[in-house]
Amino acid sequence: MPFLQIINLKKRFGEGSAGVNVLNGVDMSVEKGEICAVLGPSGSGKSTLLNLIGGLDRADSGKIVIDGTNIAVLNEKKLSDFRRDFLGFVFQFYNLVPNLTVKENIQLGEYLSKNPLDMDEILAVLGLEEVQNRFPNELSGGQQQRCSIGRALIKNPKLLLCDEPTGALDYKTSKDILALTEKINRNYKTTVIIVTHNREISRMCGKTVNIKDGIVYKTEINTDIVHAEKLEW
């Protein structure tokens, strides 16, 4: 069985004639240790899909099976525990706590984990050692995103969910963050899903799930992966 399997997933927002079907029966799978891109235009349903995989929202119907657990049927307590133990989140906007330092922001993730990674190792991998005692407003956008990744990564998640992680960054910093994501995948065998509208990013992924109007219309397997530093857009 795949590490992640989604079966006939549906989600509607709103009631009656004002309601909108955002996901219309999504089917997809991701293997353990894979980097998977979920690619689609704005409004296609890809961020909603990521929120459902991450247990941040509830599907109307369908299955989301992660490492053998169908999270779609978990109660709130068990779902919260599952998020804490299995999942890490990286968002386009970094959601850092402004009055905490880099190290303290990362420690928020550490406190949630039963088996956290080593703080010094995380700071080194992310290139944050020299700024670990600075506050978010003293950092560049790329440093803030690295801090956000560190907060997610220190939990030692089995699945890292990235929602447009380079959307607020310039070209060079975007490539640095994508290269870092590759490094995380390689070093920790973390399964990674990257939601993006940028097709070039899919070239660094082993699988691309193309979504439009709430359905998966094509799944591509990439046998010629391009490393992040060589991507161009």
N, CA, C and O of each residue as an XYZ file, in Angstrom:
932
protein
N       0.846     -1.208      0.000
C       0.000      0.000      0.000
C       0.875      1.250      0.000
O       1.878      1.289      0.714
N       0.525      2.275     -0.781
C       1.292      3.524     -0.762
C       1.294      4.158      0.627
O       0.406      3.909      1.442
N       2.312      4.984      0.877
C       2.391      5.697      2.157
C       1.169      6.599      2.346
O       0.599      6.662      3.435
N       0.774      7.293      1.279
C      -0.442      8.118      1.284
C      -1.347      7.661      0.161
O      -0.924      7.566     -0.992
N      -2.593      7.379      0.499
C      -3.578      7.028     -0.526
C      -4.863      7.798     -0.274
O      -5.421      7.765      0.822
N      -5.321      8.491     -1.308
C      -6.550      9.274     -1.238
C      -7.552      8.676     -2.212
O      -7.237      8.445     -3.380
N      -8.758      8.430     -1.723
C      -9.766      7.744     -2.516
C     -11.062      8.554     -2.533
O     -11.680      8.761     -1.489
N     -11.469      9.007     -3.710
C     -12.764      9.659     -3.950
C     -13.047     10.773     -2.940
O     -14.120     10.822     -2.339
N     -12.085     11.651     -2.767
C     -12.188     12.709     -1.764
C     -13.023     13.872     -2.292
O     -12.779     14.384     -3.385
N     -14.018     14.279     -1.494
C     -14.911     15.361     -1.898
C     -15.012     16.409     -0.785
O     -15.009     16.092      0.404
N     -15.100     17.676     -1.224
C     -15.250     18.770     -0.268
C     -16.051     19.889     -0.917
O     -15.766     20.313     -2.037
N     -17.058     20.356     -0.189
C     -17.917     21.457     -0.642
C     -17.918     22.540      0.433
O     -17.968     22.247      1.627
N     -17.865     23.776     -0.002
C     -17.968     24.907      0.915
C     -19.268     25.650      0.631
O     -19.613     25.896     -0.525
N     -19.987     26.006      1.699
C     -21.231     26.743      1.549
C     -22.421     25.824      1.399
O     -22.283     24.620      1.180
N     -23.602     26.422      1.524
C     -24.854     25.654      1.492
C     -25.713     26.050      0.289
O     -25.622     27.167     -0.220
N     -26.541     25.115     -0.148
C     -27.535     25.404     -1.177
C     -26.931     25.887     -2.476
O     -25.861     25.445     -2.894
N     -27.653     26.816     -3.113
C     -27.219     27.302     -4.426
C     -25.944     28.133     -4.347
O     -25.262     28.322     -5.354
N     -25.617     28.632     -3.149
C     -24.400     29.425     -2.970
C     -23.174     28.549     -2.728
O     -22.050     29.051     -2.706
N     -23.379     27.244     -2.546
C     -22.280     26.338     -2.259
C     -21.401     26.082     -3.478
O     -21.841     26.207     -4.621
N     -20.158     25.724     -3.207
C     -19.187     25.443     -4.268
C     -18.523     24.101     -3.988
O     -18.015     23.865     -2.891
N     -18.533     23.231     -4.981
C     -17.808     21.967     -4.887
C     -16.341     22.230     -5.217
O     -16.003     22.538     -6.359
N     -15.475     22.108     -4.217
C     -14.057     22.422     -4.411
C     -13.271     21.177     -4.821
O     -12.398     21.253     -5.686
N     -13.573     20.041     -4.211
C     -12.979     18.768     -4.612
C     -14.099     17.829     -5.042
O     -15.101     17.679     -4.343
N     -13.920     17.207     -6.184
C     -15.007     16.455     -6.816
C     -14.695     14.968     -6.996
O     -15.075     14.358     -7.996
N     -14.000     14.399     -6.016
C     -13.663     12.980     -6.101
C     -12.205     12.762     -6.467
O     -11.896     12.143     -7.485
N     -11.312     13.276     -5.631
C      -9.874     13.191     -5.904
C      -9.342     11.808     -5.532
O      -9.643     11.285     -4.459
N      -8.551     11.227     -6.427
C      -7.820      9.984     -6.180
C      -6.342     10.242     -6.455
O      -5.988     10.757     -7.515
N      -5.485      9.887     -5.509
C      -4.046     10.031     -5.713
C      -3.309      9.189     -4.689
O      -3.883      8.760     -3.688
N      -2.026      8.957     -4.953
C      -1.199      8.229     -3.999
C       0.217      8.783     -4.041
O       0.661      9.335     -5.048
N       0.921      8.620     -2.913
C       2.313      9.046     -2.803
C       3.077      7.944     -2.079
O       2.629      7.436     -1.052
N       4.233      7.582     -2.624
C       5.042      6.535     -2.010
C       5.899      7.110     -0.884
O       6.182      8.308     -0.855
N       6.302      6.256      0.028
C       7.152      6.670      1.146
C       8.482      7.198      0.622
O       9.108      6.580     -0.239
N       8.911      8.349      1.147
C      10.177      8.939      0.759
C      10.152      9.694     -0.555
O      11.197     10.138     -1.032
N       8.983      9.845     -1.146
C       8.840     10.517     -2.439
C       8.639     12.017     -2.241
O       8.079     12.450     -1.234
N       9.108     12.810     -3.222
C       8.703     14.212     -3.307
C       7.645     14.292     -4.399
O       7.897     13.921     -5.545
N       6.468     14.776     -4.042
C       5.334     14.842     -4.956
C       4.873     16.289     -5.091
O       4.670     16.974     -4.089
N       4.711     16.750     -6.311
C       4.138     18.070     -6.572
C       2.645     17.933     -6.830
O       2.213     17.043     -7.562
N       1.864     18.813     -6.230
C       0.450     18.956     -6.575
C       0.339     20.271     -7.329
O       0.483     21.348     -6.751
N       0.083     20.169     -8.626
C       0.197     21.301     -9.536
C      -1.174     21.706    -10.045
O      -1.985     20.861    -10.423
N      -1.424     23.021    -10.051
C      -2.690     23.495    -10.578
C      -2.814     24.997    -10.442
O      -2.094     25.612     -9.656
N      -3.725     25.599    -11.204
C      -3.930     27.048    -11.130
C      -4.625     27.441     -9.839
O      -5.125     26.585     -9.110
N      -4.655     28.730     -9.558
C      -5.398     29.235     -8.404
C      -6.864     28.829     -8.521
O      -7.467     28.929     -9.590
N      -7.429     28.369     -7.400
C      -8.827     27.965     -7.388
C      -9.083     26.546     -7.841
O     -10.235     26.131     -7.966
N      -8.011     25.790     -8.090
C      -8.187     24.421     -8.583
C      -8.528     23.427     -7.481
O      -9.002     22.325     -7.757
N      -8.284     23.820     -6.222
C      -8.571     22.934     -5.097
C      -7.338     22.357     -4.436
O      -7.452     21.546     -3.517
N      -6.153     22.763     -4.890
C      -4.941     22.119     -4.395
C      -4.639     22.464     -2.934
O      -4.188     21.595     -2.188
N      -4.873     23.698     -2.510
C      -4.631     24.038     -1.101
C      -5.671     23.390     -0.195
O      -5.352     22.976      0.919
N      -6.913     23.297     -0.667
C      -7.942     22.575      0.089
C      -7.536     21.121      0.266
O      -7.679     20.556      1.350
N      -7.027     20.516     -0.804
C      -6.552     19.130     -0.733
C      -5.460     18.992      0.319
O      -5.483     18.054      1.116
N      -4.503     19.920      0.329
C      -3.411     19.851      1.307
C      -3.937     19.997      2.729
O      -3.477     19.304      3.637
N      -4.896     20.895      2.926
C      -5.475     21.079      4.260
C      -6.193     19.821      4.742
O      -6.182     19.518      5.935
N      -6.811     19.095      3.829
C      -7.486     17.855      4.206
C      -6.464     16.768      4.544
O      -6.635     16.035      5.518
N      -5.402     16.666      3.741
C      -4.348     15.700      4.034
C      -3.730     16.001      5.399
O      -3.390     15.089      6.152
N      -3.590     17.287      5.706
C      -2.984     17.687      6.968
C      -3.925     17.685      8.155
O      -3.513     18.018      9.267
N      -5.180     17.317      7.943
C      -6.124     17.285      9.048
C      -6.509     18.647      9.567
O      -7.003     18.764     10.688
N      -6.293     19.695      8.766
C      -6.685     21.050      9.168
C      -8.146     21.326      8.838
O      -8.732     22.286      9.339
N      -8.732     20.480      7.996
C     -10.131     20.587      7.629
C     -10.664     19.179      7.413
O      -9.890     18.230      7.292
N     -11.975     19.041      7.363
C     -12.621     17.740      7.219
C     -13.213     17.589      5.827
O     -13.845     18.507      5.306
N     -13.001     16.417      5.228
C     -13.642     16.116      3.951
C     -15.118     15.798      4.164
O     -15.519     15.384      5.251
N     -15.915     15.991      3.133
C     -17.322     15.588      3.185
C     -17.462     14.080      3.008
O     -18.338     13.454      3.604
N     -16.586     13.501      2.181
C     -16.583     12.055      1.985
C     -15.261     11.640      1.375
O     -14.511     12.475      0.869
N     -14.976     10.339      1.424
C     -13.741      9.809      0.874
C     -12.774      9.376      1.955
O     -13.043      9.528      3.146
N     -11.649      8.837      1.528
C     -10.634      8.325      2.448
C      -9.312      9.050      2.256
O      -8.932      9.393      1.137
N      -8.608      9.280      3.380
C      -7.236      9.779      3.369
C      -6.437      8.833      4.259
O      -6.483      8.941      5.484
N      -5.715      7.918      3.651
C      -4.987      6.898      4.410
C      -3.508      7.259      4.408
O      -2.860      7.268      3.361
N      -2.979      7.558      5.595
C      -1.571      7.914      5.757
C      -0.900      6.864      6.620
O      -1.243      6.693      7.790
N       0.053      6.168      6.039
C       0.789      5.124      6.755
C      -0.161      4.135      7.439
O       0.072      3.699      8.566
N      -1.230      3.799      6.729
C      -2.170      2.803      7.213
C      -3.325      3.326      8.038
O      -4.211      2.553      8.405
N      -3.345      4.629      8.345
C      -4.412      5.222      9.155
C      -5.316      6.100      8.298
O      -4.837      7.022      7.638
N      -6.623      5.822      8.302
C      -7.585      6.661      7.600
C      -7.934      7.846      8.494
O      -8.773      7.736      9.388
N      -7.280      8.982      8.244
C      -7.460     10.126      9.141
C      -8.832     10.770      8.972
O      -9.256     11.554      9.821
N      -9.527     10.447      7.889
C     -10.843     11.047      7.638
C     -11.879     10.618      8.670
O     -12.912     11.272      8.813
N     -11.620      9.529      9.391
C     -12.603      9.041     10.358
C     -12.146      9.226     11.802
O     -12.838      8.795     12.724
N     -10.992      9.860     12.014
C     -10.504     10.069     13.380
C     -11.310     11.158     14.079
O     -11.737     12.125     13.448
N     -11.516     10.996     15.384
C     -12.129     12.076     16.154
C     -11.100     13.192     16.353
O      -9.925     13.030     16.024
N     -11.557     14.328     16.895
C     -10.691     15.510     16.972
C      -9.430     15.253     17.793
O      -8.348     15.704     17.419
N      -9.558     14.536     18.900
C      -8.390     14.251     19.749
C      -7.376     13.386     19.010
O      -6.182     13.687     19.006
N      -7.855     12.311     18.386
C      -6.937     11.428     17.670
C      -6.337     12.116     16.451
O      -5.182     11.873     16.102
N      -7.123     12.974     15.802
C      -6.610     13.718     14.654
C      -5.529     14.703     15.082
O      -4.516     14.855     14.400
N      -5.744     15.366     16.204
C      -4.746     16.284     16.741
C      -3.450     15.549     17.080
O      -2.357     16.033     16.789
N      -3.585     14.374     17.700
C      -2.404     13.571     18.038
C      -1.672     13.143     16.765
O      -0.442     13.143     16.720
N      -2.430     12.780     15.738
C      -1.830     12.341     14.483
C      -1.060     13.495     13.830
O       0.062     13.304     13.361
N      -1.653     14.674     13.800
C      -0.950     15.846     13.247
C       0.357     16.081     13.992
O       1.396     16.342     13.385
N       0.290     15.984     15.301
C       1.470     16.241     16.132
C       2.581     15.235     15.839
O       3.752     15.605     15.752
N       2.213     13.970     15.690
C       3.210     12.904     15.602
C       3.686     12.617     14.178
O       4.797     12.118     13.998
N       2.873     12.918     13.162
C       3.179     12.485     11.806
C       3.484     13.613     10.839
O       4.217     13.406      9.872
N       2.936     14.814     11.075
C       2.890     15.829     10.023
C       3.673     17.089     10.370
O       3.710     17.521     11.522
N       4.297     17.670      9.348
C       4.901     18.982      9.456
C       4.329     19.870      8.370
O       4.065     19.399      7.263
N       4.132     21.160      8.668
C       3.504     22.098      7.728
C       4.445     23.267      7.436
O       5.055     23.830      8.345
N       4.550     23.620      6.155
C       5.272     24.816      5.734
C       4.336     25.611      4.834
O       3.821     25.086      3.847
N       4.117     26.881      5.178
C       3.160     27.712      4.457
C       3.867     28.812      3.684
O       5.035     29.112      3.931
N       3.141     29.408      2.743
C       3.693     30.513      1.952
C       4.054     31.688      2.857
O       5.097     32.319      2.685
N       3.188     31.970      3.815
C       3.455     33.046      4.777
C       3.823     32.377      6.093
O       3.104     31.501      6.575
N       4.930     32.786      6.664
C       5.732     31.943      7.535
C       5.094     31.637      8.884
O       5.450     30.651      9.529
N       4.152     32.474      9.316
C       3.419     32.223     10.564
C       4.348     32.071     11.760
O       4.112     31.239     12.637
N       5.404     32.875     11.793
C       6.312     32.853     12.945
C       5.760     33.716     14.062
O       5.011     34.660     13.814
N       6.131     33.390     15.292
C       5.727     34.197     16.455
C       6.704     35.359     16.572
O       7.891     35.133     16.805
N       6.235     36.605     16.415
C       7.159     37.735     16.260
C       8.037     38.035     17.472
O       9.138     38.565     17.323
N       7.556     37.700     18.672
C       8.339     38.023     19.868
C       9.169     36.848     20.370
O       9.661     36.864     21.498
N       9.323     35.814     19.513
C      10.220     34.704     19.817
C      11.383     34.702     18.831
O      11.213     35.075     17.670
N      12.557     34.285     19.284
C      13.718     34.201     18.411
C      13.563     33.027     17.434
O      12.626     32.234     17.529
N      14.495     32.944     16.508
C      14.509     31.821     15.561
C      14.510     30.499     16.313
O      13.699     29.617     16.032
N      15.416     30.368     17.261
C      15.526     29.108     18.007
C      14.248     28.829     18.786
O      13.787     27.689     18.834
N      13.677     29.852     19.390
C      12.445     29.658     20.169
C      11.262     29.284     19.275
O      10.419     28.476     19.666
N      11.197     29.871     18.077
C      10.143     29.481     17.138
C      10.274     28.010     16.753
O       9.275     27.293     16.687
N      11.490     27.564     16.502
C      11.711     26.164     16.152
C      11.385     25.256     17.337
O      10.879     24.148     17.160
N      11.678     25.735     18.543
C      11.381     24.937     19.738
C       9.884     24.675     19.913
O       9.497     23.705     20.565
N       9.046     25.531     19.336
C       7.603     25.279     19.404
C       7.273     23.928     18.780
O       6.423     23.194     19.284
N       7.949     23.606     17.683
C       7.764     22.293     17.077
C       8.395     21.191     17.906
O       7.847     20.094     18.020
N       9.551     21.489     18.485
C      10.260     20.491     19.297
C       9.407     20.049     20.483
O       9.370     18.865     20.817
N       8.725     20.997     21.116
C       7.921     20.681     22.301
C       6.752     19.761     21.971
O       6.255     19.046     22.840
N       6.313     19.780     20.710
C       5.161     18.971     20.308
C       5.522     17.519     20.034
O       4.641     16.663     19.959
N       6.812     17.236     19.886
C       7.228     15.922     19.393
C       7.698     15.008     20.516
O       8.333     15.434     21.481
N       7.359     13.734     20.348
C       7.877     12.721     21.275
C       9.299     12.321     20.910
O      10.044     11.811     21.747
N       9.668     12.554     19.664
C      10.975     12.102     19.182
C      11.590     13.163     18.269
O      11.790     12.918     17.080
N      11.893     14.355     18.828
C      12.366     15.448     17.976
C      13.789     15.210     17.466
O      14.573     14.469     18.059
N      14.090     15.867     16.347
C      15.459     15.875     15.863
C      16.298     16.814     16.723
O      15.763     17.595     17.509
N      17.597     16.733     16.567
C      18.514     17.545     17.363
C      18.483     19.010     16.902
O      18.606     19.296     15.711
N      18.320     19.926     17.854
C      18.219     21.349     17.529
C      19.461     21.862     16.813
O      19.345     22.570     15.813
N      20.639     21.519     17.304
C      21.871     22.010     16.680
C      21.998     21.505     15.248
O      22.469     22.226     14.369
N      21.575     20.263     15.020
C      21.613     19.699     13.673
C      20.658     20.454     12.745
O      21.003     20.769     11.606
N      19.462     20.737     13.246
C      18.475     21.469     12.440
C      18.992     22.856     12.079
O      18.894     23.276     10.926
N      19.535     23.558     13.045
C      20.069     24.905     12.789
C      21.183     24.859     11.751
O      21.296     25.753     10.912
N      22.009     23.809     11.813
C      23.115     23.670     10.865
C      22.592     23.337      9.470
O      23.022     23.943      8.488
N      21.670     22.380      9.373
C      21.116     21.971      8.083
C      20.441     23.154      7.387
O      20.529     23.303      6.168
N      19.769     23.991      8.177
C      19.017     25.111      7.619
C      19.854     26.373      7.454
O      19.369     27.370      6.919
N      21.101     26.341      7.906
C      21.947     27.520      7.809
C      21.489     28.666      8.686
O      21.591     29.831      8.302
N      20.983     28.334      9.869
C      20.423     29.349     10.776
C      21.247     29.542     12.050
O      20.818     30.244     12.965
N      22.405     28.932     12.111
C      23.192     29.002     13.350
C      23.521     30.446     13.744
O      23.438     30.810     14.917
N      23.889     31.250     12.768
C      24.334     32.611     13.069
C      23.189     33.562     13.406
O      23.416     34.632     13.970
N      21.962     33.176     13.062
C      20.819     34.066     13.318
C      19.850     33.456     14.327
O      18.728     33.943     14.463
N      20.249     32.413     15.030
C      19.314     31.694     15.894
C      18.754     32.545     17.027
O      17.696     32.221     17.567
N      19.439     33.629     17.401
C      18.957     34.484     18.492
C      18.305     35.774     17.992
O      18.022     36.676     18.780
N      18.068     35.858     16.684
C      17.381     37.021     16.131
C      15.869     36.785     16.117
O      15.388     35.655     16.196
N      15.146     37.901     16.013
C      13.687     37.842     15.930
C      13.259     37.889     14.460
O      14.025     38.342     13.610
N      12.045     37.425     14.156
C      11.611     37.362     12.755
C      11.759     38.658     11.976
O      12.105     38.627     10.795
N      11.501     39.814     12.618
C      11.593     41.082     11.875
C      13.034     41.488     11.569
O      13.274     42.484     10.886
N      13.988     40.712     12.079
C      15.399     40.959     11.791
C      15.936     40.017     10.704
O      17.133     40.003     10.420
N      15.040     39.238     10.108
C      15.440     38.221      9.136
C      14.976     38.580      7.729
O      14.012     39.326      7.555
N      15.669     38.043      6.730
C      15.193     38.131      5.350
C      14.032     37.156      5.168
O      13.782     36.305      6.022
N      13.324     37.292      4.036
C      12.228     36.368      3.754
C      12.699     34.923      3.707
O      12.035     34.026      4.227
N      13.852     34.705      3.080
C      14.379     33.349      2.996
C      14.721     32.772      4.356
O      14.475     31.594      4.616
N      15.292     33.603      5.233
C      15.604     33.142      6.586
C      14.336     32.825      7.371
O      14.294     31.859      8.134
N      13.302     33.643      7.181
C      12.039     33.369      7.866
C      11.443     32.040      7.388
O      10.918     31.271      8.193
N      11.524     31.769      6.067
C      10.992     30.504      5.560
C      11.831     29.334      6.068
O      11.281     28.274      6.367
N      13.141     29.503      6.173
C      13.992     28.454      6.746
C      13.586     28.168      8.199
O      13.560     27.017      8.634
N      13.279     29.218      8.922
C      12.834     29.049     10.300
C      11.513     28.288     10.344
O      11.323     27.405     11.180
N      10.606     28.638      9.439
C       9.326     27.939      9.353
C       9.534     26.457      9.046
O       8.875     25.595      9.627
N      10.457     26.172      8.129
C      10.775     24.776      7.808
C      11.378     24.078      9.019
O      11.058     22.923      9.301
N      12.247     24.777      9.730
C      12.846     24.190     10.931
C      11.817     23.825     11.973
O      11.914     22.773     12.605
N      10.834     24.681     12.159
C       9.764     24.407     13.128
C       8.991     23.151     12.746
O       8.601     22.364     13.609
N       8.770     22.969     11.434
C       8.086     21.766     10.973
C       8.981     20.539     11.049
O       8.536     19.455     11.426
N      10.247     20.720     10.689
C      11.151     19.585     10.539
C      11.598     19.004     11.871
O      11.785     17.793     11.983
N      11.771     19.845     12.877
C      12.309     19.346     14.149
C      11.372     18.330     14.801
O      11.796     17.533     15.638
N      10.107     18.364     14.415
C       9.162     17.353     14.917
C       9.482     15.952     14.411
O       8.938     14.963     14.904
N      10.367     15.878     13.426
C      10.707     14.603     12.797
C       9.476     13.988     12.136
O       9.153     12.825     12.378
N       8.785     14.778     11.295
C       7.536     14.282     10.708
C       7.790     13.243      9.636
O       8.826     13.264      8.971
N       6.851     12.340      9.471
C       6.947     11.379      8.369
C       6.500     12.015      7.057
O       6.920     11.599      5.978
N       5.641     13.032      7.164
C       5.108     13.699      5.977
C       5.220     15.206      6.152
O       4.701     15.770      7.115
N       5.907     15.856      5.202
C       6.077     17.306      5.218
C       5.200     17.905      4.128
O       5.351     17.573      2.952
N       4.281     18.790      4.518
C       3.321     19.401      3.606
C       3.707     20.861      3.381
O       3.792     21.641      4.329
N       3.941     21.224      2.119
C       4.422     22.559      1.787
C       3.424     23.244      0.856
O       3.226     22.801     -0.275
N       2.803     24.310      1.323
C       1.799     25.020      0.542
C       2.418     26.275     -0.052
O       2.600     27.272      0.646
N       2.744     26.228     -1.349
C       3.399     27.345     -2.052
C       4.574     27.884     -1.228
O       4.600     29.077     -0.923
N       5.546     27.039     -0.860
C       6.584     27.460      0.085
C       7.507     28.540     -0.446
O       8.210     29.184      0.333
N       7.521     28.756     -1.773
C       8.378     29.794     -2.344
C       7.574     30.976     -2.871
O       8.131     31.871     -3.507
N       6.271     30.987     -2.612
C       5.391     31.984     -3.203
C       5.705     33.417     -2.827
O       5.422     34.337     -3.594
N       6.295     33.620     -1.640
C       6.586     34.980     -1.181
C       8.072     35.323     -1.304
O       8.530     36.321     -0.747
N       8.829     34.487     -2.040
C      10.281     34.642     -2.085
C      10.758     35.018     -3.487
O      10.079     34.751     -4.479
N      11.939     35.644     -3.554
C      12.529     35.954     -4.851
C      13.096     34.681     -5.483
O      13.121     33.619     -4.861
N      13.548     34.814     -6.725
C      13.965     33.657     -7.524
C      15.097     32.875     -6.860
O      14.997     31.660     -6.695
N      16.169     33.563     -6.480
C      17.330     32.872     -5.912
C      16.966     32.210     -4.587
O      17.332     31.060     -4.341
N      16.250     32.933     -3.739
C      15.880     32.373     -2.438
C      14.934     31.192     -2.618
O      15.003     30.217     -1.871
N      14.052     31.280     -3.608
C      13.149     30.165     -3.896
C      13.934     28.904     -4.209
O      13.632     27.827     -3.695
N      14.942     29.046     -5.052
C      15.746     27.878     -5.418
C      16.522     27.347     -4.210
O      16.694     26.137     -4.069
N      16.982     28.233     -3.353
C      17.676     27.798     -2.135
C      16.736     26.982     -1.246
O      17.132     25.957     -0.692
N      15.491     27.441     -1.113
C      14.522     26.739     -0.271
C      14.169     25.379     -0.881
O      14.020     24.395     -0.156
N      14.037     25.321     -2.199
C      13.744     24.049     -2.858
C      14.916     23.081     -2.728
O      14.712     21.883     -2.537
N      16.143     23.594     -2.831
C      17.320     22.748     -2.631
C      17.364     22.222     -1.205
O      17.744     21.076     -0.967
N      16.980     23.054     -0.277
C      16.913     22.631      1.126
C      15.863     21.533      1.313
O      16.078     20.583      2.066
N      14.741     21.667      0.631
C      13.694     20.634      0.703
C      14.221     19.306      0.178
O      13.947     18.252      0.753
N      14.973     19.356     -0.912
C      15.625     18.154     -1.444
C      16.550     17.530     -0.404
O      16.557     16.315     -0.209
N      17.313     18.366      0.246
C      18.278     17.892      1.252
C      17.558     17.226      2.416
O      17.998     16.191      2.917
N      16.452     17.820      2.842
C      15.654     17.242      3.929
C      15.136     15.862      3.521
O      15.213     14.901      4.286
N      14.612     15.787      2.306
C      14.100     14.517      1.792
C      15.208     13.460      1.752
O      14.985     12.305      2.113
N      16.381     13.859      1.317
C      17.505     12.932      1.180
C      18.050     12.506      2.549
O      18.320     11.326      2.774
N      18.208     13.465      3.453
C      18.835     13.171      4.741
C      17.928     12.409      5.692
O      18.381     11.530      6.425
N      16.635     12.753      5.678
C      15.716     12.209      6.683
C      14.677     11.254      6.103
O      13.844     10.718      6.834
N      14.728     11.039      4.769
C      13.761     10.153      4.099
C      12.320     10.625      4.304
O      11.387      9.823      4.281
N      12.152     11.920      4.503
C      10.839     12.507      4.726
C      10.043     12.525      3.421
O      10.550     12.964      2.389
N       8.824     12.058      3.464
C       7.919     12.179      2.323
C       7.457     13.633      2.234
O       7.060     14.216      3.243
N       7.504     14.215      1.053
C       7.218     15.648      0.887
C       6.150     15.839     -0.191
O       6.229     15.255     -1.273
N       5.151     16.667      0.124
C       4.176     17.105     -0.875
C       4.286     18.623     -0.999
O       4.167     19.349     -0.012
N       4.515     19.087     -2.224
C       4.645     20.520     -2.493
C       3.478     20.961     -3.364
O       3.358     20.524     -4.508
N       2.628     21.814     -2.835
C       1.566     22.428     -3.627
C       2.137     23.664     -4.317
O       2.748     24.515     -3.671
N       1.937     23.759     -5.625
C       2.501     24.879     -6.374
C       1.695     25.118     -7.650
O       0.994     24.228     -8.131
N       1.804     26.325     -8.184
C       1.256     26.608     -9.519
C       2.378     26.695    -10.542
O       2.134     26.945    -11.723
N       3.631     26.485    -10.078
C       4.812     26.639    -10.919
C       5.241     25.270    -11.466
O       5.782     24.445    -10.729
N       4.999     25.038    -12.749
C       5.305     23.723    -13.334
C       6.788     23.388    -13.254
O       7.144     22.215    -13.146
N       7.649     24.379    -13.304
C       9.090     24.099    -13.254
C       9.465     23.350    -11.977
O      10.340     22.484    -11.998
N       8.805     23.681    -10.866
C       9.116     23.018     -9.592
C       8.831     21.515     -9.670
O       9.488     20.720     -8.998
N       7.867     21.137    -10.478
C       7.533     19.711    -10.593
C       8.676     18.892    -11.171
O       8.692     17.671    -11.011
N       9.637     19.532    -11.842
C      10.751     18.796    -12.447
C      11.686     18.204    -11.399
O      12.443     17.282    -11.705
N      11.651     18.716    -10.166
C      12.477     18.155     -9.096
C      11.742     17.063     -8.310
O      12.282     16.519     -7.347
N      10.528     16.751     -8.716
C       9.682     15.808     -7.991
C       9.549     14.494     -8.748
O       9.512     14.476     -9.978
N       9.479     13.409     -8.011
C       9.315     12.103     -8.619
C       7.936     11.882     -9.198
O       7.760     11.083    -10.118
N       6.957     12.591     -8.658
C       5.582     12.460     -9.132
C       4.933     13.837     -9.155
O       5.188     14.671     -8.286
N       4.091     14.065    -10.159
C       3.303     15.295    -10.218
C       1.837     14.932    -10.376
O       1.458     14.211    -11.299
N       1.025     15.434     -9.473
C      -0.425     15.262     -9.543
C      -1.015     16.570    -10.044
O      -0.943     17.592     -9.360
N      -1.598     16.540    -11.235
C      -2.181     17.737    -11.839
C      -3.656     17.818    -11.479
O      -4.417     16.880    -11.715
N      -4.051     18.950    -10.903
C      -5.431     19.109    -10.436
C      -6.043     20.359    -11.063
O      -5.401     21.404    -11.168
N      -7.305     20.220    -11.479
C      -8.039     21.340    -12.066
C      -9.520     21.113    -11.803
O     -10.031     20.005    -11.965
N     -10.199     22.172    -11.397
C     -11.637     22.094    -11.113
C     -11.970     20.962    -10.147
O     -13.006     20.307    -10.261
N     -11.056     20.747     -9.184
C     -11.354     19.808     -8.112
C     -11.185     18.344     -8.441
O     -11.624     17.484     -7.679
N     -10.549     18.042     -9.577
C     -10.278     16.639     -9.897
C      -8.833     16.491    -10.365
O      -8.233     17.438    -10.873
N      -8.282     15.288    -10.186
C      -6.967     14.972    -10.737
C      -7.174     14.534    -12.188
O      -7.811     13.514    -12.452
N      -6.630     15.314    -13.123
C      -6.827     14.972    -14.528
C      -5.608     14.303    -15.144
O      -5.686     13.767    -16.249
N      -4.467     14.331    -14.427
C      -3.279     13.646    -14.943
C      -2.273     13.458    -13.816
O      -2.056     14.363    -13.010
N      -1.662     12.283    -13.763
C      -0.564     12.010    -12.840
C       0.664     11.649    -13.662
O       0.617     10.763    -14.515
N       1.766     12.350    -13.394
C       2.991     12.143    -14.154
C       4.083     11.573    -13.258
O       4.294     12.065    -12.149
N       4.778     10.541    -13.728
C       5.941      9.986    -13.044
C       7.189     10.522    -13.735
O       7.337     10.392    -14.950
N       8.077     11.117    -12.966
C       9.263     11.768    -13.512
C      10.482     10.860    -13.342
O      10.931     10.615    -12.222
N      10.999     10.377    -14.429
C      12.190      9.522    -14.381
C      13.460     10.308    -14.682
O      14.551      9.738    -14.701
N      13.328     11.607    -14.918
C      14.474     12.458    -15.241
C      14.446     13.680    -14.319
O      14.229     14.808    -14.762
N      14.668     13.427    -13.037
C      14.551     14.484    -12.026
C      15.682     15.501    -12.186
O      16.845     15.138    -12.363
N      15.316     16.769    -12.120
C      16.265     17.879    -12.201
C      16.451     18.443    -10.794
O      15.474     18.755    -10.113
N      17.705     18.575    -10.359
C      17.948     19.108     -9.021
C      17.542     20.577     -8.945
O      17.590     21.308     -9.934
N      17.148     20.981     -7.758
C      16.536     22.298     -7.574
C      17.417     23.437     -8.068
O      16.913     24.405     -8.638
N      18.730     23.334     -7.858
C      19.596     24.455     -8.243
C      19.650     24.650     -9.751
O      20.102     25.694    -10.221
N      19.191     23.652    -10.523
C      19.215     23.758    -11.979
C      17.858     24.152    -12.566
O      17.733     24.291    -13.782
N      16.856     24.332    -11.729
C      15.546     24.761    -12.213
C      15.623     26.198    -12.714
O      16.411     26.996    -12.207
N      14.813     26.521    -13.698
C      14.765     27.885    -14.232
C      13.339     28.282    -14.546
O      12.591     27.503    -15.136
N      12.956     29.490    -14.157
C      11.639     30.007    -14.521
C      11.662     31.521    -14.550
O      10.642     32.149    -14.837
